[in-house]
Amino acid sequence: MVTLNLDDDTANLLRQVSEQEHVSPAQLIKHLLSDYLEDLADAAAADAALAELASGKDDTLSLAEWEQQLNALER
């Protein structure tokens, strides 16, 4: 269990949005936090992929090259 202290403005906004969305404030916080953490993980994975690409460790293919390889596998 985690306790969260919010200032009055944020707490009021949370109540308003939770009412609009027809969810409890706790459910809204869980959903928003989960989405945010997933976004952070996605951003970290993208940064790692970009760093690998920039380092030359990862090969890239054009769409045409990828289609050729895919077509060769289907034969």
C-alpha positions in Angstrom: 0.0 0.0 0.0 1.3 3.4 -0.9 0.0 6.7 0.5 0.0 9.7 -1.7 -0.2 13.3 -0.5 -1.7 15.7 -3.0 -2.1 19.5 -2.8 -5.7 20.7 -2.8 -5.7 21.7 -6.5 -4.4 18.4 -7.7 -6.8 16.5 -5.4 -9.8 18.5 -6.8 -8.7 17.9 -10.3 -8.3 14.2 -9.6 -11.8 14.1 -8.2 -13.2 15.9 -11.2 -11.5 13.7 -13.7 -12.4 10.5 -11.9 -16.1 11.6 -11.8 -15.9 12.3 -15.6 -14.4 8.9 -16.3 -16.7 7.1 -13.9 -13.9 5.5 -12.0 -12.6 5.9 -8.4 -9.7 8.3 -7.8 -7.6 5.2 -6.9 -8.4 3.5 -10.1 -7.6 6.6 -12.1 -4.2 6.9 -10.4 -3.4 3.3 -11.0 -4.3 3.6 -14.6 -2.3 6.8 -15.1 0.7 5.5 -13.2 0.7 2.2 -15.2 0.5 4.1 -18.5 3.3 6.4 -17.4 5.6 3.6 -16.3 4.9 1.7 -19.6 5.8 4.9 -21.5 9.1 5.2 -19.6 9.9 1.6 -20.4 9.1 2.1 -24.1 11.2 5.3 -24.2 14.1 3.4 -22.6 13.8 0.6 -25.1 13.7 3.1 -27.9 16.8 4.9 -26.6 18.7 1.6 -26.4 17.6 0.6 -29.9 18.7 4.0 -31.2 22.1 3.8 -29.4 22.6 0.3 -30.9 21.7 1.6 -34.4 24.0 4.6 -34.0 26.9 2.4 -32.9 26.6 0.3 -36.0 25.9 -2.9 -34.1 22.5 -3.2 -35.6 22.0 -3.7 -39.4 19.1 -2.0 -41.0 17.2 -3.0 -44.1 15.2 -1.0 -46.5 11.6 -2.0 -47.1 12.5 -3.4 -50.5 15.3 -5.5 -49.0 13.0 -6.8 -46.2 10.4 -7.7 -48.8 12.9 -9.6 -50.9 14.1 -11.6 -47.8 10.5 -12.3 -46.8 9.6 -13.4 -50.3 12.6 -15.7 -50.4 11.5 -17.4 -47.2 8.0 -18.0 -48.6 9.3 -19.9 -51.6 
